[in-house]
Amino acid sequence: MSPAFIKGVTNCFPKAHLTFDKFHIMKIINEAVDEVRRQEQKERPELAKTRYIWLKNKNNLKQAQIEICEKLQVKKLN
């Protein structure tokens, strides 16, 4: 998925179709989520030890994790 790889493929194989696998896409997304969490944790210490709550599927959260998630959610102003 690097620009150098894409350029090399398009130059050498102009008729080829590029595809990106789900594993590498999810890896990049998870790294981005973790980076944002780390940045926000500096200002909000209550985010400490919540990494896996944000990466986990909401349907698979345990009750204690659901409560932490609800506590951390930003309330909408009317």
Beta strands, then each sheet from edge to edge (+ up, - down):
end
